Amino acid sequence: MRKSTRLFELIQILRAARQPVTAEDLADRLGVSARTVYRDIAALQAMRTPIDGEAGIGYVMRRGYDLPPLNFDQEEVEALRVGLALLARTGDSALVEAAGRIGKKIDALQDPVDWLRVASPGAPLDDPGKGCVSKSLLRTAIREERRIEITYRDETGAETCRILRPVALLYYHDCTVLAAWCELRAGFRCFRTDRMWSCTLCEDGFAGQGPALRRLWEDSDTSFVPLVSSL
């Protein structure tokens, strides 16, 4: 998490808290060390953010402090709300949780609405027990240009192990598909995430090759794919 994002999250946590929050609790929620929290608190206090407290006791935000309003017009805010609600259809649990956090931030600055609703059916949520690997892990592999090893079962139940160089994640209305260079087939293939029964990040990656691979994939026959994998 970038420092700017972490500082924003710290402010949000303290604004919502009704009692002092310890550095250890803040560290757990932010995924950092308590020492990092101490430094971040000091940085915010140096910027005149009204945070009171000290190490070992906890921190609170003085009443009356608020963040600047979101610089969006009404149509833009409603577009954000619908877009965030639609994320539930992706089955990507990490994105769904992130959408919930964003929604709370919007609600803190805008009047909540209950008349914009999106039907919930969509791709299945990440569930390793049902052969649905973490989409967050796949996004990490694409972003960091990491090779992955997967166990895959096609529509007939045939199982193969693949080493992939993932290039794109495609969200359909009822499933999510990973596009990747498959080392077993020496070509681009697409794989439904709900048919992946395991996924491991490999130690070695393909640093710097991602953009070129994506361009090659976009020019290939697999850039527009049906909802089953190409073996």
Phi, psi and omega in degrees: 000130179294153182300318181299319178294319181296319178296320178297316180296321177302314179299317181297317180297314183290326177296324183276342185287143178256359176210165181304141180247126182286160178297325179295319179293317177298319180297318179297318183288332181262350179072034179228181178275160177298326179298321178296320178299316179302317180295319181294318178299316179298321179295318179294318179296325178294335177269014177067027171284126188285074178252127178249155178129182180202167181301137179090344180249311181130171184234147176224154175262127178297143182298150177097349179277136178215158176274156177301147180296151176298135183271061179234145173279177187297319179298320180293320178297318180293325176297319177298316182297316180294316180299318178295320179294323180294338179299336178299334181285344183286339185074008181269099189299326180293319177292324178297317178296318179297321178298321177297319179294318179296318180301320179295324179292322177293317180297330180290340183244347181230157175292131177299152176234144179240009184255357174258110184227148179236131179299141189278332185304141180184210179292150180293145177295154176307124179208096182305330180293341179250017179074035182235098185287166181294120176291333176298320177297320179294319178296322177298316180298320179293312183297318184266003180054057179250137173289148178232153174246124182236155166253124188234137175242121181281186185295341179268352182095358178292133186251135176224156173255133184231146166254123187236152167247096187288138183237337183200152175239123186250121181263108173268176185289337182229007176197168177238138186236132176263127173262133185203158169277120182264120181288333178294318182262355180053048179187173179283136176222162179237140187227128174291133182292334180281003174247007175270121183260355171195156178206126181230134174287130178278156180295319181268156182230203178222052185307130177085351182266347186306306181301318180294319178296321178296320178296318178296319179296318180297332178272355183270172180287348184265003181289337172239107193243152169288179186271019172235157184283154172267118184277000000 
